[in-house]
Amino acid sequence: MELRQLIYFIEVAKREHVTKAAEEMHIAQSAVSRQISLLEAELGVTLFYREGRNVQLTPIGKTFLEHAELVLLELDKAKKKVEEYLNPNAGVLKLGFSTGLSVQTFSMVFSQFKEMHPNLQFQLLQGTQGYLLKLMERGEVDIAFAAPVPQDEPLVKGDILFTEKILLLMPEHHPLAQQHSIRVGQLRSERFVTFRAGLPIRQFLDKACEQAGFEPAIAFEGEDMDTIKGLVSAGIGIAILPELALASHLPGGVVTAEISDAKFARSVGLITPNTRKLAPSEQLLYQFLKAFYDRLYRFQL
């Protein structure tokens, strides 16, 4: 089996047409057809149903396509890793951010890192923690920022950078707006603007209310932090949000308060793969982040 056969096979599978695939690769159609036939002969299966120049994957062809794409993906990653080893100050770092984490709070960190390593680029992806873990397992994310930081996932390592408070956000004319510290039980009759079920902040809210003996009434659920802030400002409900998310882009007409009778705080940190060593460029960012927040924490003390 040759690498070019896999490349030809994937291109034909995507276009479902031999001639169009050949034209895209600037190769004679006969050469593509021959290599596909040789691949099928070696495997001992038919990968395509053929109707003239049009083709369609057989069931086993679809299965083979999944694995063939993974092979090329791994080869591409290997090539990039070699390039990074040759020049760790260049390349692309693929970073993940868990939903509900304020990306803006990391702007100063990235600015300083970019000054030191101007040729390194970032590719940022946001999603649930479970989604980011799957991307990391497939090698599509190098380092992820998570809150809370998982400590019991066998395939990844979690490093806590800092902890942040979870605060109550409410309209400035709310009856509780003059109180600086509020008990969860006082929120029994409130309507909440929050994240959708399954996301960390929502899980945090549900658990706190359950411990206080009630189920929260939900006025809105979504995934966008600024939308939640705006709806609180509009008087739709109240919300609990991480302290750093309330440090910027806060609309007018809202106030914050601490919640006193529960540990309203969460860990924020990094997830890195446990199944491989970090590449030199990834190690540069990892060590920079650890040192940055260590200095920040010691300064605060």
Short mmCIF file of the C-alpha atoms (twelve columns), coordinates in Angstrom:
data_MODEL
# 
_entry.id   MODEL 
# 
loop_
_atom_site.group_PDB 
_atom_site.id 
_atom_site.type_symbol 
_atom_site.label_atom_id 
_atom_site.label_alt_id 
_atom_site.label_comp_id 
_atom_site.label_asym_id 
_atom_site.label_seq_id 
_atom_site.Cartn_x 
_atom_site.Cartn_y 
_atom_site.Cartn_z 
_atom_site.pdbx_PDB_model_num 
ATOM 1   C CA . MET A 1   0.000   0.000  0.000   1 
ATOM 2   C CA . GLU A 2   1.403   3.362  -1.012  1 
ATOM 3   C CA . LEU A 3   0.758   6.813  0.406   1 
ATOM 4   C CA . ARG A 4   -0.295  8.145  -3.000  1 
ATOM 5   C CA . GLN A 5   -2.978  5.460  -3.187  1 
ATOM 6   C CA . LEU A 6   -4.501  6.747  0.050   1 
ATOM 7   C CA . ILE A 7   -4.342  10.326 -1.240  1 
ATOM 8   C CA . TYR A 8   -6.030  9.364  -4.509  1 
ATOM 9   C CA . PHE A 9   -8.641  7.285  -2.690  1 
ATOM 10  C CA . ILE A 10  -9.578  10.119 -0.303  1 
ATOM 11  C CA . GLU A 11  -9.832  12.672 -3.108  1 
ATOM 12  C CA . VAL A 12  -12.076 10.403 -5.205  1 
ATOM 13  C CA . ALA A 13  -14.217 9.612  -2.146  1 
ATOM 14  C CA . LYS A 14  -14.731 13.318 -1.411  1 
ATOM 15  C CA . ARG A 15  -15.701 14.186 -5.005  1 
ATOM 16  C CA . GLU A 16  -17.453 10.930 -5.912  1 
ATOM 17  C CA . HIS A 17  -16.010 11.361 -9.385  1 
ATOM 18  C CA . VAL A 18  -12.733 9.982  -10.714 1 
ATOM 19  C CA . THR A 19  -12.158 12.573 -13.452 1 
ATOM 20  C CA . LYS A 20  -12.889 15.549 -11.176 1 
ATOM 21  C CA . ALA A 21  -10.545 14.142 -8.538  1 
ATOM 22  C CA . ALA A 22  -7.822  13.640 -11.155 1 
ATOM 23  C CA . GLU A 23  -8.249  17.199 -12.437 1 
ATOM 24  C CA . GLU A 24  -8.031  18.591 -8.925  1 
ATOM 25  C CA . MET A 25  -4.755  16.745 -8.317  1 
ATOM 26  C CA . HIS A 26  -3.451  17.514 -11.849 1 
ATOM 27  C CA . ILE A 27  -2.986  13.800 -12.561 1 
ATOM 28  C CA . ALA A 28  -4.167  11.690 -15.469 1 
ATOM 29  C CA . GLN A 29  -7.509  10.044 -14.821 1 
ATOM 30  C CA . SER A 30  -6.132  6.668  -15.897 1 
ATOM 31  C CA . ALA A 31  -3.380  6.893  -13.260 1 
ATOM 32  C CA . VAL A 32  -5.925  7.559  -10.514 1 
ATOM 33  C CA . SER A 33  -8.151  4.681  -11.654 1 
ATOM 34  C CA . ARG A 34  -5.193  2.300  -11.769 1 
ATOM 35  C CA . GLN A 35  -3.980  3.160  -8.282  1 
ATOM 36  C CA . ILE A 36  -7.495  2.750  -6.856  1 
ATOM 37  C CA . SER A 37  -7.754  -0.656 -8.536  1 
ATOM 38  C CA . LEU A 38  -4.369  -1.694 -7.122  1 
ATOM 39  C CA . LEU A 39  -5.467  -0.578 -3.656  1 
ATOM 40  C CA . GLU A 40  -8.687  -2.593 -3.906  1 
ATOM 41  C CA . ALA A 41  -6.761  -5.635 -5.136  1 
ATOM 42  C CA . GLU A 42  -4.356  -5.423 -2.204  1 
ATOM 43  C CA . LEU A 43  -7.172  -5.027 0.321   1 
ATOM 44  C CA . GLY A 44  -9.314  -7.690 -1.336  1 
ATOM 45  C CA . VAL A 45  -12.475 -5.541 -1.198  1 
ATOM 46  C CA . THR A 46  -14.432 -3.176 -3.431  1 
ATOM 47  C CA . LEU A 47  -14.181 0.374  -2.117  1 
ATOM 48  C CA . PHE A 48  -16.472 2.056  -4.662  1 
ATOM 49  C CA . TYR A 49  -19.676 1.355  -6.520  1 
ATOM 50  C CA . ARG A 50  -19.027 2.553  -10.084 1 
ATOM 51  C CA . GLU A 51  -21.433 4.228  -12.465 1 
ATOM 52  C CA . GLY A 52  -19.294 5.486  -15.342 1 
ATOM 53  C CA . ARG A 53  -17.043 8.225  -13.997 1 
ATOM 54  C CA . ASN A 54  -19.273 8.623  -10.935 1 
ATOM 55  C CA . VAL A 55  -18.446 6.551  -7.882  1 
ATOM 56  C CA . GLN A 56  -19.920 6.007  -4.450  1 
ATOM 57  C CA . LEU A 57  -18.305 4.454  -1.407  1 
ATOM 58  C CA . THR A 58  -19.305 0.958  -0.417  1 
ATOM 59  C CA . PRO A 59  -19.978 0.343  3.302   1 
ATOM 60  C CA . ILE A 60  -16.460 -1.026 3.773   1 
ATOM 61  C CA . GLY A 61  -15.178 1.899  1.690   1 
ATOM 62  C CA . LYS A 62  -16.699 4.327  4.190   1 
ATOM 63  C CA . THR A 63  -14.961 2.510  7.036   1 
ATOM 64  C CA . PHE A 64  -11.645 2.525  5.185   1 
ATOM 65  C CA . LEU A 65  -12.026 6.254  4.455   1 
ATOM 66  C CA . GLU A 66  -12.232 7.061  8.172   1 
ATOM 67  C CA . HIS A 67  -8.954  5.263  8.843   1 
ATOM 68  C CA . ALA A 68  -7.238  6.597  5.725   1 
ATOM 69  C CA . GLU A 69  -8.009  10.162 6.773   1 
ATOM 70  C CA . LEU A 70  -6.576  9.460  10.216  1 
ATOM 71  C CA . VAL A 71  -3.385  8.124  8.618   1 
ATOM 72  C CA . LEU A 72  -2.901  11.316 6.602   1 
ATOM 73  C CA . LEU A 73  -3.772  13.440 9.633   1 
ATOM 74  C CA . GLU A 74  -1.126  11.674 11.704  1 
ATOM 75  C CA . LEU A 75  1.452   12.076 8.941   1 
ATOM 76  C CA . ASP A 76  0.658   15.768 8.681   1 
ATOM 77  C CA . LYS A 77  0.980   16.185 12.456  1 
ATOM 78  C CA . ALA A 78  4.270   14.307 12.400  1 
ATOM 79  C CA . LYS A 79  5.605   16.615 9.687   1 
ATOM 80  C CA . LYS A 80  4.557   19.688 11.664  1 
ATOM 81  C CA . LYS A 81  6.167   18.328 14.828  1 
ATOM 82  C CA . VAL A 82  9.441   17.815 12.982  1 
ATOM 83  C CA . GLU A 83  9.237   21.395 11.719  1 
ATOM 84  C CA . GLU A 84  8.585   22.610 15.264  1 
ATOM 85  C CA . TYR A 85  11.594  20.729 16.594  1 
ATOM 86  C CA . LEU A 86  13.705  22.386 13.944  1 
ATOM 87  C CA . ASN A 87  12.231  25.783 14.815  1 
ATOM 88  C CA . PRO A 88  10.156  25.852 18.042  1 
ATOM 89  C CA . ASN A 89  9.611   29.612 17.709  1 
ATOM 90  C CA . ALA A 90  7.479   29.188 14.579  1 
ATOM 91  C CA . GLY A 91  4.299   27.304 13.829  1 
ATOM 92  C CA . VAL A 92  0.701   27.203 15.059  1 
ATOM 93  C CA . LEU A 93  -0.441  26.426 18.596  1 
ATOM 94  C CA . LYS A 94  -3.950  24.960 18.717  1 
ATOM 95  C CA . LEU A 95  -5.574  26.087 21.950  1 
ATOM 96  C CA . GLY A 96  -8.931  25.187 23.453  1 
ATOM 97  C CA . PHE A 97  -11.139 27.234 25.800  1 
ATOM 98  C CA . SER A 98  -13.940 25.621 27.755  1 
ATOM 99  C CA . THR A 99  -17.357 27.231 27.391  1 
ATOM 100 C CA . GLY A 100 -18.029 29.678 30.214  1 
ATOM 101 C CA . LEU A 101 -14.394 30.764 30.459  1 
ATOM 102 C CA . SER A 102 -13.744 34.426 29.741  1 
ATOM 103 C CA . VAL A 103 -11.187 34.492 26.909  1 
ATOM 104 C CA . GLN A 104 -10.682 38.251 27.292  1 
ATOM 105 C CA . THR A 105 -8.982  37.764 30.654  1 
ATOM 106 C CA . PHE A 106 -6.057  36.040 28.930  1 
ATOM 107 C CA . SER A 107 -5.363  38.912 26.521  1 
ATOM 108 C CA . MET A 108 -2.468  40.285 28.596  1 
ATOM 109 C CA . VAL A 109 -0.899  36.833 28.827  1 
ATOM 110 C CA . PHE A 110 -1.051  36.267 25.079  1 
ATOM 111 C CA . SER A 111 0.245   39.765 24.348  1 
ATOM 112 C CA . GLN A 112 3.342   39.206 26.452  1 
ATOM 113 C CA . PHE A 113 3.943   35.753 24.979  1 
ATOM 114 C CA . LYS A 114 3.602   37.093 21.415  1 
ATOM 115 C CA . GLU A 115 6.188   39.778 22.144  1 
ATOM 116 C CA . MET A 116 8.647   37.050 23.097  1 
ATOM 117 C CA . HIS A 117 7.704   34.665 20.256  1 
ATOM 118 C CA . PRO A 118 6.267   36.781 17.410  1 
ATOM 119 C CA . ASN A 119 6.389   33.978 14.821  1 
ATOM 120 C CA . LEU A 120 4.196   31.590 16.803  1 
ATOM 121 C CA . GLN A 121 0.524   31.764 15.843  1 
ATOM 122 C CA . PHE A 122 -2.600  30.760 17.781  1 
ATOM 123 C CA . GLN A 123 -5.623  28.816 16.596  1 
ATOM 124 C CA . LEU A 124 -8.387  29.082 19.213  1 
ATOM 125 C CA . LEU A 125 -11.317 26.706 19.647  1 
ATOM 126 C CA . GLN A 126 -14.110 26.951 22.205  1 
ATOM 127 C CA . GLY A 127 -16.412 24.186 23.390  1 
ATOM 128 C CA . THR A 128 -17.530 22.077 26.296  1 
ATOM 129 C CA . GLN A 129 -14.878 20.390 28.365  1 
ATOM 130 C CA . GLY A 130 -15.896 16.977 27.006  1 
ATOM 131 C CA . TYR A 131 -15.573 18.254 23.431  1 
ATOM 132 C CA . LEU A 132 -12.102 19.670 24.098  1 
ATOM 133 C CA . LEU A 133 -10.981 16.401 25.689  1 
ATOM 134 C CA . LYS A 134 -12.015 14.540 22.531  1 
ATOM 135 C CA . LEU A 135 -10.154 17.047 20.341  1 
ATOM 136 C CA . MET A 136 -7.060  16.659 22.493  1 
ATOM 137 C CA . GLU A 137 -7.287  12.870 22.272  1 
ATOM 138 C CA . ARG A 138 -7.351  13.170 18.467  1 
ATOM 139 C CA . GLY A 139 -4.438  15.616 18.473  1 
ATOM 140 C CA . GLU A 140 -6.551  18.526 17.217  1 
ATOM 141 C CA . VAL A 141 -5.912  20.633 20.350  1 
ATOM 142 C CA . ASP A 142 -2.467  21.028 21.927  1 
ATOM 143 C CA . ILE A 143 -3.304  22.815 25.189  1 
ATOM 144 C CA . ALA A 144 -6.712  23.710 26.626  1 
ATOM 145 C CA . PHE A 145 -7.829  26.214 29.247  1 
ATOM 146 C CA . ALA A 146 -10.465 24.725 31.509  1 
ATOM 147 C CA . ALA A 147 -12.656 25.739 34.423  1 
ATOM 148 C CA . PRO A 148 -12.974 23.752 36.571  1 
ATOM 149 C CA . VAL A 149 -9.740  21.847 35.965  1 
ATOM 150 C CA . PRO A 150 -10.309 18.062 35.663  1 
ATOM 151 C CA . GLN A 151 -8.179  15.975 38.015  1 
ATOM 152 C CA . ASP A 152 -9.445  12.464 37.267  1 
ATOM 153 C CA . GLU A 153 -9.167  12.160 33.471  1 
ATOM 154 C CA . PRO A 154 -6.562  9.457  32.642  1 
ATOM 155 C CA . LEU A 155 -5.678  10.812 29.185  1 
ATOM 156 C CA . VAL A 156 -4.930  14.378 30.275  1 
ATOM 157 C CA . LYS A 157 -3.016  16.237 32.953  1 
ATOM 158 C CA . GLY A 158 -4.700  19.128 34.747  1 
ATOM 159 C CA . ASP A 159 -2.698  22.052 36.170  1 
ATOM 160 C CA . ILE A 160 -4.500  24.644 38.297  1 
ATOM 161 C CA . LEU A 161 -3.283  28.179 37.558  1 
ATOM 162 C CA . PHE A 162 -5.592  30.042 39.952  1 
ATOM 163 C CA . THR A 163 -9.025  29.995 41.553  1 
ATOM 164 C CA . GLU A 164 -11.729 32.580 41.010  1 
ATOM 165 C CA . LYS A 165 -14.891 33.441 42.883  1 
ATOM 166 C CA . ILE A 166 -18.360 32.828 41.486  1 
ATOM 167 C CA . LEU A 167 -20.423 35.976 42.067  1 
ATOM 168 C CA . LEU A 168 -24.084 36.856 41.900  1 
ATOM 169 C CA . LEU A 169 -25.048 39.369 39.180  1 
ATOM 170 C CA . MET A 170 -28.376 41.202 39.454  1 
ATOM 171 C CA . PRO A 171 -30.096 44.391 38.296  1 
ATOM 172 C CA . GLU A 172 -29.169 47.437 40.365  1 
ATOM 173 C CA . HIS A 173 -32.815 47.923 41.451  1 
ATOM 174 C CA . HIS A 174 -33.156 44.345 42.702  1 
ATOM 175 C CA . PRO A 175 -34.382 44.079 46.336  1 
ATOM 176 C CA . LEU A 176 -31.102 42.369 47.306  1 
ATOM 177 C CA . ALA A 177 -28.884 44.836 45.439  1 
ATOM 178 C CA . GLN A 178 -27.753 46.651 48.595  1 
ATOM 179 C CA . GLN A 179 -26.461 43.477 50.237  1 
ATOM 180 C CA . HIS A 180 -22.804 42.596 49.711  1 
ATOM 181 C CA . SER A 181 -23.215 38.990 50.861  1 
ATOM 182 C CA . ILE A 182 -26.234 36.823 50.085  1 
ATOM 183 C CA . ARG A 183 -27.268 33.294 51.074  1 
ATOM 184 C CA . VAL A 184 -28.378 30.824 48.389  1 
ATOM 185 C CA . GLY A 185 -31.654 30.316 50.261  1 
ATOM 186 C CA . GLN A 186 -32.562 33.960 49.626  1 
ATOM 187 C CA . LEU A 187 -32.686 33.183 45.882  1 
ATOM 188 C CA . ARG A 188 -35.436 30.577 46.133  1 
ATOM 189 C CA . SER A 189 -38.060 32.714 44.358  1 
ATOM 190 C CA . GLU A 190 -35.687 34.182 41.759  1 
ATOM 191 C CA . ARG A 191 -35.526 33.463 38.035  1 
ATOM 192 C CA . PHE A 192 -32.062 32.699 36.673  1 
ATOM 193 C CA . VAL A 193 -30.349 33.636 33.427  1 
ATOM 194 C CA . THR A 194 -27.728 30.946 32.974  1 
ATOM 195 C CA . PHE A 195 -25.864 28.479 30.780  1 
ATOM 196 C CA . ARG A 196 -27.540 25.457 29.281  1 
ATOM 197 C CA . ALA A 197 -27.721 22.216 31.238  1 
ATOM 198 C CA . GLY A 198 -24.480 20.261 31.419  1 
ATOM 199 C CA . LEU A 199 -22.107 23.233 31.305  1 
ATOM 200 C CA . PRO A 200 -19.957 23.836 34.417  1 
ATOM 201 C CA . ILE A 201 -21.562 27.069 35.670  1 
ATOM 202 C CA . ARG A 202 -25.036 25.568 35.252  1 
ATOM 203 C CA . GLN A 203 -23.943 22.450 37.143  1 
ATOM 204 C CA . PHE A 204 -22.555 24.729 39.840  1 
ATOM 205 C CA . LEU A 205 -25.901 26.576 40.089  1 
ATOM 206 C CA . ASP A 206 -28.013 23.409 40.122  1 
ATOM 207 C CA . LYS A 207 -25.902 21.808 42.864  1 
ATOM 208 C CA . ALA A 208 -25.929 24.928 45.071  1 
ATOM 209 C CA . CYS A 209 -29.693 25.272 44.785  1 
ATOM 210 C CA . GLU A 210 -30.202 21.563 45.442  1 
ATOM 211 C CA . GLN A 211 -28.149 21.826 48.632  1 
ATOM 212 C CA . ALA A 212 -30.317 24.796 49.650  1 
ATOM 213 C CA . GLY A 213 -33.468 22.716 49.097  1 
ATOM 214 C CA . PHE A 214 -34.934 24.110 45.878  1 
ATOM 215 C CA . GLU A 215 -34.744 23.836 42.105  1 
ATOM 216 C CA . PRO A 216 -33.794 27.046 40.252  1 
ATOM 217 C CA . ALA A 217 -36.377 28.605 37.951  1 
ATOM 218 C CA . ILE A 218 -34.696 29.206 34.596  1 
ATOM 219 C CA . ALA A 219 -35.660 32.285 32.576  1 
ATOM 220 C CA . PHE A 220 -32.984 31.793 29.911  1 
ATOM 221 C CA . GLU A 221 -30.280 29.263 29.126  1 
ATOM 222 C CA . GLY A 222 -27.546 29.615 26.521  1 
ATOM 223 C CA . GLU A 223 -23.781 29.624 25.988  1 
ATOM 224 C CA . ASP A 224 -22.785 33.266 25.515  1 
ATOM 225 C CA . MET A 225 -21.458 35.146 28.546  1 
ATOM 226 C CA . ASP A 226 -22.241 38.635 27.220  1 
ATOM 227 C CA . THR A 227 -25.814 37.635 26.382  1 
ATOM 228 C CA . ILE A 228 -26.322 36.492 29.965  1 
ATOM 229 C CA . LYS A 229 -24.935 39.787 31.286  1 
ATOM 230 C CA . GLY A 230 -27.194 41.764 28.951  1 
ATOM 231 C CA . LEU A 231 -30.311 39.861 29.992  1 
ATOM 232 C CA . VAL A 232 -29.564 40.497 33.652  1 
ATOM 233 C CA . SER A 233 -29.196 44.206 32.853  1 
ATOM 234 C CA . ALA A 234 -32.588 44.059 31.122  1 
ATOM 235 C CA . GLY A 235 -34.194 42.641 34.265  1 
ATOM 236 C CA . ILE A 236 -34.957 39.175 32.845  1 
ATOM 237 C CA . GLY A 237 -33.370 37.457 35.834  1 
ATOM 238 C CA . ILE A 238 -30.262 37.101 37.957  1 
ATOM 239 C CA . ALA A 239 -27.124 35.083 37.205  1 
ATOM 240 C CA . ILE A 240 -24.057 33.559 38.788  1 
ATOM 241 C CA . LEU A 241 -20.867 34.195 36.819  1 
ATOM 242 C CA . PRO A 242 -17.111 33.884 37.411  1 
ATOM 243 C CA . GLU A 243 -15.445 36.977 38.852  1 
ATOM 244 C CA . LEU A 244 -13.037 37.504 35.938  1 
ATOM 245 C CA . ALA A 245 -15.917 37.480 33.456  1 
ATOM 246 C CA . LEU A 246 -17.388 40.422 35.348  1 
ATOM 247 C CA . ALA A 247 -14.179 42.439 35.147  1 
ATOM 248 C CA . SER A 248 -14.883 43.562 31.559  1 
ATOM 249 C CA . HIS A 249 -17.799 44.165 29.188  1 
ATOM 250 C CA . LEU A 250 -20.163 44.680 32.112  1 
ATOM 251 C CA . PRO A 251 -23.377 46.443 31.018  1 
ATOM 252 C CA . GLY A 252 -24.830 49.313 32.965  1 
ATOM 253 C CA . GLY A 253 -27.523 48.860 35.557  1 
ATOM 254 C CA . VAL A 254 -26.121 45.757 37.276  1 
ATOM 255 C CA . VAL A 255 -24.415 45.016 40.602  1 
ATOM 256 C CA . THR A 256 -22.532 42.042 42.000  1 
ATOM 257 C CA . ALA A 257 -22.566 40.336 45.378  1 
ATOM 258 C CA . GLU A 258 -20.796 37.422 47.023  1 
ATOM 259 C CA . ILE A 259 -22.684 34.298 48.096  1 
ATOM 260 C CA . SER A 260 -21.848 33.453 51.680  1 
ATOM 261 C CA . ASP A 261 -23.064 29.980 52.603  1 
ATOM 262 C CA . ALA A 262 -21.365 27.885 49.944  1 
ATOM 263 C CA . LYS A 263 -17.882 27.698 48.481  1 
ATOM 264 C CA . PHE A 264 -18.599 29.717 45.349  1 
ATOM 265 C CA . ALA A 265 -15.216 29.381 43.640  1 
ATOM 266 C CA . ARG A 266 -13.761 27.302 40.825  1 
ATOM 267 C CA . SER A 267 -10.329 26.279 39.626  1 
ATOM 268 C CA . VAL A 268 -8.982  27.649 36.342  1 
ATOM 269 C CA . GLY A 269 -6.038  26.075 34.594  1 
ATOM 270 C CA . LEU A 270 -4.547  24.011 31.803  1 
ATOM 271 C CA . ILE A 271 -5.222  20.625 30.273  1 
ATOM 272 C CA . THR A 272 -2.363  18.924 28.450  1 
ATOM 273 C CA . PRO A 273 -2.198  15.424 26.935  1 
ATOM 274 C CA . ASN A 274 -0.900  12.610 29.109  1 
ATOM 275 C CA . THR A 275 -0.242  10.348 26.136  1 
ATOM 276 C CA . ARG A 276 2.657   12.278 24.591  1 
ATOM 277 C CA . LYS A 277 5.314   14.853 25.376  1 
ATOM 278 C CA . LEU A 278 4.597   18.457 24.564  1 
ATOM 279 C CA . ALA A 279 6.318   19.700 21.432  1 
ATOM 280 C CA . PRO A 280 8.949   22.437 21.972  1 
ATOM 281 C CA . SER A 281 6.581   25.227 20.892  1 
ATOM 282 C CA . GLU A 282 3.845   23.879 23.202  1 
ATOM 283 C CA . GLN A 283 6.359   23.602 26.033  1 
ATOM 284 C CA . LEU A 284 7.303   27.267 25.534  1 
ATOM 285 C CA . LEU A 285 3.701   28.365 26.101  1 
ATOM 286 C CA . TYR A 286 3.101   25.883 28.922  1 
ATOM 287 C CA . GLN A 287 6.133   27.025 30.912  1 
ATOM 288 C CA . PHE A 288 5.329   30.686 30.218  1 
ATOM 289 C CA . LEU A 289 1.772   30.298 31.554  1 
ATOM 290 C CA . LYS A 290 2.906   28.432 34.664  1 
ATOM 291 C CA . ALA A 291 5.549   31.063 35.421  1 
ATOM 292 C CA . PHE A 292 3.212   33.991 34.664  1 
ATOM 293 C CA . TYR A 293 0.492   32.869 37.066  1 
ATOM 294 C CA . ASP A 294 3.005   31.781 39.694  1 
ATOM 295 C CA . ARG A 295 4.456   35.314 39.693  1 
ATOM 296 C CA . LEU A 296 0.959   36.812 39.754  1 
ATOM 297 C CA . TYR A 297 -0.095  34.635 42.682  1 
ATOM 298 C CA . ARG A 298 3.047   35.430 44.708  1 
ATOM 299 C CA . PHE A 299 2.543   39.136 44.000  1 
ATOM 300 C CA . GLN A 300 -1.035  38.978 45.296  1 
ATOM 301 C CA . LEU A 301 0.154   37.232 48.467  1 
# 
